[in-house]
């Protein structure tokens, strides 16, 4: 058979040994996909047929190779070749003859993360309405529940969110946006891009994380409301925060957000996510600052609804930071700079609340206390700073309610409303994590199934329970038990803390029960202070 590798073939020309132009183009593609799919001597219809043929016979060919050991192309030429293939493929798949089945087959040829790889390749064509990107994304979204479509919803969401020209009219309902959000969380949890080679792996990771953060920055209040309206629903929110706001790898990423003047501006990912959290907290405090019931102990139904939502948000934020510690502890603890960077990320979700009056005053006071705790986290408990960090986050949200209650002379807002909802939500997140690990959340089996290594969430939960009783002795006992069970860093940190408490106890008179509660608050992480 003749060698098909010639610069071009005039229309209708067939070299010796070929019966069809389709076979000629197919053989050329197997040898050099860049030359084949961009060769203008073949008609558009012939190139469309090439894509269909490759989809059914050898779809992997459509993904141009990166630079390999014996490759004499420059890095610039490798990128040019990839761009040319992507543009030609984008044009070809717009043809009605290429259907969802063809697209699914092509994606399957891209390896473990083929769906996202195909999207990235098509985006070389520019995207926008009527593009191959839109056709592919719509096919993924419409068939997201079909067998074999894997991460279809997540990749479609990446396409929609990453392209401002496509975002309008897509994901048009709250339910669709929630589905897309959870699909992106699951996608980043699976991290199929981690199986790829660099630099493509890093590019795909950035694209997926930024898409999730962009969706949250644009529709955060709606999403937060959906997850905090009923109990036990905030695990997706906690996972998202661990993947984005508290992820050391995401600190230099950026998302597009609307500025104060309505224009679109770029903002670093942690700040964009943190701003949404602060706005949500401000909305809850403003909603609870009702004109009635000032000076009365218990909350109104409206206050209970708003502060319960705030408590669930606080549980999600606290849990997100703890999940991030579990996932990225080695990166965080690598050196002094990495520890400072992580504390900066934690601080992005705290701060003065947007607004004025009581909302702003409450935010200022709560922020000062939380930042003070955070600034000493690695000093006070170097073996387990995650416990201190989780405590500071809980204290921030509890402090918002506490300060509001003080300003309104309405003590029941804190203990009766926030504390109960926070505990309930933390228990729900624990249960979800246990089930994800294949463990039963049932109390009868938890003792035999729970791992010896306690997570940061377990530590926070148990310490909080001890603290709320105001019993300093119980706190010391629980902390020591945690240390013994951990067998490592937590033991070291807890032992030092208990020793410091003993020293303080000798230096002062025995406190009353009320003083016990205040002392425990000052020395530990998460608590809800009784008014």
C-alpha positions in Angstrom: 0.0 0.0 0.0 1.3 3.4 -0.8 2.5 5.7 1.9 -0.2 8.3 2.5 2.2 10.8 4.1 2.3 13.5 1.4 1.9 17.2 2.0 -1.6 17.2 0.5 -3.9 15.4 -2.0 -5.9 17.3 -4.5 -9.7 16.7 -4.3 -10.7 13.4 -5.7 -7.1 12.1 -6.0 -6.4 8.5 -4.9 -2.9 7.1 -4.6 -2.2 3.7 -6.0 -3.6 1.0 -3.8 -6.5 3.0 -2.3 -10.2 2.4 -3.2 -11.6 5.4 -1.2 -10.6 8.8 0.0 -12.0 7.9 3.4 -9.5 5.0 3.8 -6.7 7.3 2.7 -7.6 9.9 5.2 -8.0 7.3 7.9 -4.5 5.9 7.3 -3.1 9.4 7.3 -4.8 10.1 10.6 -3.3 6.9 12.1 0.1 8.2 11.1 -0.3 11.9 11.8 -3.7 13.2 13.2 -2.5 16.8 13.0 -1.9 16.6 9.2 -5.0 14.6 8.5 -7.7 16.6 10.3 -6.3 19.9 9.2 -5.6 19.1 5.5 -7.6 21.4 3.4 -7.3 19.2 0.4 -10.0 17.0 2.0 -13.5 18.4 2.1 -15.4 19.2 5.3 -17.6 16.2 4.8 -14.6 13.9 4.4 -13.2 15.2 7.7 -16.5 14.8 9.4 -16.6 11.2 8.2 -13.0 10.7 9.5 -14.2 11.7 13.0 -17.1 9.3 12.8 -14.7 6.5 11.6 -12.2 7.2 14.3 -15.0 7.3 17.0 -16.0 3.8 16.1 -12.6 2.2 15.3 -9.8 4.0 17.1 -11.0 7.1 19.0 -7.7 7.6 20.9 -6.1 8.9 17.7 -8.1 12.1 18.0 -6.2 13.1 21.1 -2.9 14.5 19.8 0.1 13.2 21.8 2.2 15.5 24.0 5.9 15.7 23.6 7.7 12.4 24.0 11.4 11.4 24.3 12.2 11.2 20.6 9.9 14.1 19.6 11.9 16.9 17.9 9.0 19.4 18.1 9.4 22.5 20.2 7.0 23.0 23.2 5.4 25.8 21.2 4.8 23.5 18.2 3.2 20.9 20.5 0.7 23.5 21.7 0.1 24.7 18.2 -0.6 21.1 17.0 -3.0 20.5 19.8 -4.8 23.8 19.1 -5.1 23.0 15.4 -6.6 19.5 16.1 -9.0 21.0 18.7 -10.3 23.7 16.3 -10.8 21.2 13.5 -12.5 18.7 15.8 -14.7 21.5 17.1 -15.9 22.3 13.6 -16.4 18.7 12.6 -18.6 17.6 15.5 -21.0 20.5 14.8 -22.2 18.4 11.9 -25.6 16.8 12.7 -24.4 13.4 11.6 -22.1 13.2 14.7 -24.4 12.3 17.6 -24.2 11.7 21.3 -23.0 8.1 20.8 -20.1 9.3 18.7 -19.1 11.9 21.3 -19.3 9.3 24.1 -17.1 6.9 22.0 -14.5 9.7 21.4 -14.4 10.6 25.0 -13.8 6.9 25.9 -10.7 7.0 23.8 -9.2 9.8 26.0 -8.4 7.5 28.9 -9.6 7.7 32.6 -10.4 11.4 32.3 -11.5 11.3 28.6 -14.6 13.4 29.0 -12.7 16.4 30.4 -9.9 15.9 27.9 -12.3 16.0 25.0 -13.9 19.2 26.4 -10.5 20.8 26.8 -9.6 19.9 23.3 -12.8 21.3 21.9 -12.3 24.5 23.8 -9.4 25.3 21.5 -12.1 26.2 19.0 -13.3 29.1 21.1 -16.6 27.8 22.4 -19.7 29.9 22.6 -23.2 29.3 21.3 -23.4 26.9 18.4 -19.9 25.6 19.0 -18.7 22.0 19.3 -18.2 22.7 23.0 -21.9 23.6 23.4 -23.0 20.5 21.5 -20.8 18.3 23.5 -21.8 19.8 26.9 -25.5 19.7 26.1 -25.1 16.0 25.1 -23.4 15.3 28.4 -25.9 17.2 30.5 -28.9 15.7 28.8 -27.6 12.1 29.1 -25.9 12.5 32.6 -27.9 9.7 34.1 -27.3 7.2 31.4 -25.0 4.2 32.0 -21.4 4.7 30.9 -21.6 8.5 31.1 -19.4 8.7 34.2 -18.7 12.3 35.1 -21.0 13.7 32.4 -22.7 16.2 34.7 -19.5 17.5 36.1 -17.8 18.0 32.7 -20.9 19.7 31.3 -20.9 22.0 34.3 -17.2 22.8 33.7 -18.1 23.7 30.1 -21.0 25.9 31.1 -19.4 27.7 34.0 -16.0 28.2 32.3 -17.5 29.9 29.2 -19.3 33.2 30.0 -20.8 33.0 26.5 -22.4 29.7 27.3 -23.4 30.3 30.9 -26.5 32.2 30.1 -29.5 29.9 29.6 -27.7 26.9 31.0 -28.2 25.4 34.5 -31.3 27.6 34.6 -33.0 26.3 37.8 -31.8 26.0 41.4 -32.2 22.2 41.2 -29.9 22.0 38.1 -27.3 24.3 39.8 -27.4 22.1 42.9 -26.9 19.0 40.7 -24.0 20.6 38.9 -22.4 21.7 42.2 -22.6 18.3 43.7 -21.3 16.7 40.5 -18.3 19.0 40.6 -17.6 18.1 44.2 -17.8 14.4 43.4 -15.6 14.9 40.4 -12.9 16.7 42.4 -13.1 14.1 45.1 -12.5 11.3 42.6 -9.8 13.5 40.9 -9.5 11.5 37.6 -7.1 14.2 36.4 -4.6 12.9 39.0 -4.1 9.9 36.7 -2.8 12.0 33.9 0.7 13.3 33.1 1.8 16.9 33.6 1.2 19.6 32.5 -2.2 18.3 31.4 -3.1 17.0 34.9 -2.5 20.3 36.6 -4.5 22.2 33.9 -7.5 19.8 34.3 -7.4 20.1 38.1 -7.3 23.9 37.9 -10.2 23.9 35.5 -12.4 21.7 37.6 -11.7 23.5 40.9 -12.2 26.9 39.4 -15.5 25.8 37.9 -16.8 24.7 41.2 -15.7 27.9 42.9 -17.1 30.0 40.1 -20.5 28.3 40.4 -20.4 28.9 44.2 -19.3 32.6 43.8 -22.2 33.2 41.4 -24.9 31.2 43.2 -23.5 30.8 46.7 -26.4 32.3 48.8 -28.8 30.0 46.9 -26.7 26.9 47.4 -26.0 27.6 51.1 -29.7 28.1 51.7 -30.4 24.8 50.1 -27.9 22.9 52.3 -28.7 24.7 55.6 -32.5 24.8 55.5 -33.0 21.2 56.8 -30.7 19.3 59.1 -28.1 16.8 57.9 -27.5 18.2 54.4 -24.3 20.2 54.7 -21.7 17.4 53.9 -21.4 18.5 50.2 -20.8 22.1 51.4 -18.1 20.9 53.8 -16.4 18.8 51.1 -16.5 21.8 48.7 -14.8 24.1 51.2 -12.1 21.5 51.8 -11.4 21.2 48.1 -11.3 24.9 47.4 -11.1 27.5 50.2 -8.8 25.3 52.4 -6.9 23.6 49.6 -3.3 24.7 49.5 -3.2 23.8 45.8 -6.0 26.3 45.1 -4.6 29.4 46.8 -3.3 30.8 43.5 -6.3 30.0 41.4 -8.8 32.7 40.3 -12.5 32.9 39.5 -14.6 35.5 37.7 -17.0 37.4 39.9 -19.2 40.5 39.6 -17.7 43.6 41.0 -19.5 46.3 42.9 -20.2 48.2 39.6 -21.6 45.1 38.0 -18.6 44.3 35.8 -16.9 41.0 35.8 -13.5 41.0 37.6 -11.0 38.3 38.5 -10.6 37.4 42.2 -8.4 34.9 43.9 -10.4 31.7 44.6 -10.1 31.7 48.4 -11.3 35.3 48.7 -14.2 34.7 46.3 -15.4 31.7 48.3 -14.8 33.5 51.7 -16.8 36.5 50.6 -19.8 34.3 49.9 -19.5 32.8 53.4 -19.4 36.2 55.0 -22.4 37.4 53.0 -24.4 34.3 54.1 -23.5 34.9 57.7 -24.5 38.6 57.4 -27.8 37.6 55.9 -28.5 35.3 58.8 -27.6 37.8 61.5 -29.6 40.5 59.8 -32.6 38.2 59.6 -32.3 37.4 63.3 -32.2 41.0 64.4 -35.9 41.4 64.4 -37.6 44.3 66.2 -39.6 42.2 68.6 -38.5 40.0 71.5 -35.7 42.3 72.6 -34.9 41.5 76.3 -36.7 38.2 76.1 -34.9 34.9 76.6 -36.2 32.5 73.9 -36.0 33.1 70.2 -38.9 33.8 67.9 -39.6 31.4 65.1 -38.0 33.7 62.6 -34.8 34.0 64.8 -34.7 30.3 65.3 -34.9 29.7 61.5 -32.1 32.1 60.7 -29.7 31.1 63.5 -30.3 27.4 62.9 -29.1 28.0 59.3 -26.1 29.9 60.6 -25.2 27.0 63.0 -25.4 24.5 60.1 -23.2 26.8 58.0 -20.7 27.0 61.0 -20.6 23.2 61.2 -20.0 22.9 57.4 -17.1 25.5 57.6 -15.6 23.8 60.7 -15.8 20.4 59.1 -14.4 21.6 55.8 -11.3 22.8 57.5 -10.9 19.5 59.4 -11.4 17.6 56.1 -8.7 19.7 54.5 -6.3 19.0 57.3 -6.9 15.3 56.9 -6.3 15.5 53.2 -3.4 18.0 53.0 -1.7 17.7 56.4 1.7 16.9 55.0 1.6 19.9 52.6 0.4 22.2 55.4 3.1 21.1 57.9 5.9 21.1 55.3 7.5 24.3 56.6 6.8 27.6 58.3 5.7 29.3 55.0 3.2 26.5 54.2 1.7 26.8 57.7 1.3 30.5 57.4 -0.3 30.0 53.9 -2.9 27.7 55.4 -3.7 30.1 58.2 -4.2 32.7 55.5 -6.7 30.5 53.8 -8.6 29.8 57.0 -8.7 33.6 57.6 -10.3 34.2 54.2 -13.6 32.8 55.5 -13.6 35.1 58.5 -13.8 38.8 58.9 -16.0 41.8 59.2 -19.5 41.1 57.7 -20.8 43.1 54.8 -23.5 45.5 56.0 -23.9 48.1 58.7 -25.2 48.6 62.2 -25.6 45.6 64.4 -24.4 43.2 61.6 -21.1 45.0 61.2 -20.6 45.4 65.0 -21.2 41.7 65.6 -18.8 40.7 62.9 -16.0 42.9 64.1 -16.0 41.5 67.6 -16.3 37.9 66.6 -13.5 38.3 64.1 -11.1 39.7 66.7 -11.6 36.7 69.0 -11.3 34.1 66.2 -8.2 35.7 64.7 -6.6 35.8 68.1 -7.1 32.0 68.5 -5.9 31.3 65.0 -2.7 33.3 65.5 -1.7 31.0 68.3 -2.9 27.7 66.9 0.5 26.2 65.9 2.1 27.6 69.1 -0.5 26.4 71.6 -0.9 23.0 70.0 1.9 22.3 67.5 1.0 18.6 67.5 -2.6 19.1 66.6 -3.3 22.7 65.5 -6.3 21.4 63.6 -8.2 21.2 66.8 -7.4 24.8 67.6 -8.3 25.9 64.1 -11.6 24.1 64.2 -12.3 25.7 67.6 -11.6 29.2 66.2 -14.0 28.6 63.3 -16.7 27.4 65.6 -16.0 30.2 68.0 -16.4 32.7 65.2 -19.9 31.6 64.2 -21.0 31.1 67.8 -19.5 34.5 68.6 -21.7 36.1 66.0 -24.8 34.8 67.8 -23.4 35.5 71.2 -22.7 39.1 70.4 -26.1 39.5 68.8 -27.7 38.0 71.9 -25.7 40.4 74.2 -26.8 43.4 72.1 -30.4 42.3 72.3 -30.3 41.1 75.9 -31.7 37.8 74.6 -29.6 35.0 76.1 -31.6 32.1 74.7 -30.3 32.7 71.2 -27.0 31.0 72.0 -27.5 27.9 74.1 -31.1 27.1 73.0 -30.8 27.7 69.3 -27.2 27.8 67.9 -25.7 25.1 70.1 -28.3 22.5 69.5 -28.3 23.0 65.7 -24.5 23.0 65.5 -24.2 19.7 67.4 -26.9 18.1 65.3 -25.2 19.1 62.1 -21.8 18.0 63.2 -23.2 14.6 64.1 -24.8 14.4 60.6 -21.5 15.2 58.9 -19.8 12.5 61.1 -22.3 10.0 60.0 -21.9 10.8 56.3 -18.1 10.4 56.6 -18.4 7.1 58.5 -20.8 5.8 55.8 -18.4 6.9 53.1 -15.7 4.9 54.8 -17.9 1.9 54.8 -18.6 2.2 58.5 -21.9 2.1 60.2 -23.0 5.2 62.0 -25.0 3.2 64.5 -23.9 3.7 68.0 -24.0 -0.1 68.7 -21.3 -0.8 66.1 -19.4 2.4 66.0 -17.1 1.3 68.9 -15.9 -1.8 67.0 -15.8 -0.3 63.5 -14.3 3.2 64.3 -10.6 3.5 63.3 -8.0 3.9 66.0 -6.8 7.1 64.4 -9.3 9.8 65.4 -10.1 12.5 62.9 -10.1 16.1 63.7 -13.9 16.1 63.5 -14.1 13.5 66.3 -11.8 15.6 68.5 -13.8 18.7 68.0 -17.1 17.0 68.6 -16.0 15.3 71.9 -14.3 18.4 73.2 -17.3 20.5 72.4 -19.5 18.1 74.4 -17.3 18.4 77.4 -17.0 22.1 77.2 -20.7 22.8 77.1 -21.1 21.3 80.5 -18.7 23.8 81.9 -16.9 21.0 83.7 -13.1 21.6 83.5 -12.3 18.1 84.9 -14.4 16.4 82.2 -12.6 18.5 79.6 -9.2 17.4 80.8 -10.3 13.7 80.9 -11.7 13.8 77.4 -8.7 15.5 76.0 -6.4 13.0 77.7 -8.5 10.2 76.3 -8.2 11.6 72.8 -4.5 11.8 73.2 -4.1 8.2 74.3 -6.3 7.0 71.5 -4.4 8.9 68.8 -1.0 7.5 69.7 0.8 10.4 67.9 0.6 14.1 67.3 -2.7 14.6 69.2 -1.2 12.9 72.3 1.8 15.3 72.3 -0.4 18.4 71.9 -3.0 17.3 74.4 -0.4 16.3 77.1 1.1 19.7 76.9 -2.3 21.3 77.2 -3.3 19.3 80.2 0.1 20.0 81.9 -0.5 23.7 81.3 -3.9 23.5 82.8 -2.5 21.8 85.9 0.0 24.6 86.3 -2.7 27.2 86.0 -4.9 25.4 88.5 -2.1 25.5 91.2 -1.6 29.2 90.6 -5.2 30.3 91.2 -8.0 29.7 93.6 -10.6 27.0 92.8 -13.1 28.6 90.4 -16.8 28.5 90.7 -18.9 26.5 88.2 -19.4 29.6 86.0 -15.7 30.3 86.1 -15.0 26.8 85.1 -17.0 27.3 81.9 -15.1 30.5 81.2 -11.7 28.9 81.8 -12.5 26.0 79.6 -13.5 28.4 76.8 -10.3 30.3 77.1 -8.1 27.2 77.0 -9.8 25.2 74.3 -11.1 25.3 70.8 -14.8 24.9 70.0 -17.5 25.9 72.4 -20.8 27.8 72.7 -20.7 30.1 75.7 -23.8 30.3 77.8 -25.1 33.8 78.4 
